[in-house]
Amino acid sequence: MMRRCSLPLVLGLAISFGVACGPAEQVKDEPLPRDPNGAVTILNPTQYKPMIGESAIEVEVVIARDVKKMELFVGDQAEPVVVSEALTDTLLWDASLSPVNAMQQIFVRVTDKADIAYDSAPVQVVVMGSTGHAATMTDGRAGSIFIPAAYNGTQEVDRKHHWTNPAGTTRVIGIATFEKDAAQEDWNLAVAMGHGECPHSGTKWADEVPGTSQDTIVVDIDLTPFAGTQLVAGMAFIHVAPKIGTAAPYAHLGEALPYTFSVYLFE
């Protein structure tokens, strides 16, 4: 007798075939289980990672049949930007050829030899294309929000970081990530970007974006409405404000919240 067994292949693939597994009753040849939502996983890039030039898309595939082809889809394009019929766990994509720069959603579709398609969950990435680059922050990318134990509503607890914005900038993407201590309650926050020193001594390019310390807060701003004005070139800011209440009892007294900012500019 033969028993149907599944053994993992290298490269994260799995194929089902008959091997001797000891005495067993005859196994009925039933359709193999399929999981279109969970069979394909993008391992790299992670969420909100910048894609510059030729980029490797690393994929884990666990399906019951041999792979026929793998395809990479970007944004709302109907056709894949990469197609591979090789047994591989990596797709190479030249992000500089993307027709649309800035924030894009990517996913990988794997088709097996029975022409069953399996899609990965989408991943949001920053496509730098041929015009994008990371901003050089004049005061670093990381810091920590701290609420004094004796906070009374008058101390400064907001945090801000700066860069010099080129005159030809048409789009800015700011990304804020947080490292909350497990013992803390979740923080409510808001992130804004604009021209000048800060929202109070400058001009916000758009409304602040709310979120929590469990979120990655993304601010994506089109600067073309400001073209030809003094609100593009020069000092620019990204600013995070903790929402701890407007009167006692205030939230998060004596607590700190580390954060990291990433800012990408497009011309």
QUITASUL-V901327 format. One record per helix or strand of 2 or more residues. SS is the DSSP state (~ for helix, > for strand). FROM is the first residue (numbers start at 1). TO is the last residue. If there is no record, write none. Layout:
ss = (SS	SS)
from = (FROM	FROM)
to = (TO	TO)
This chain:
ss = (>	~	>	>	>	>	>	>	>	~	>	>	>	>	>	>	>	>	>	>	>	~	>	>)
from = (3	10	14	40	49	54	67	82	90	95	102	117	123	132	142	159	171	188	202	209	217	224	234	256)
to = (8	12	19	44	51	61	74	84	94	97	112	119	127	134	146	165	179	196	204	212	222	226	242	266)
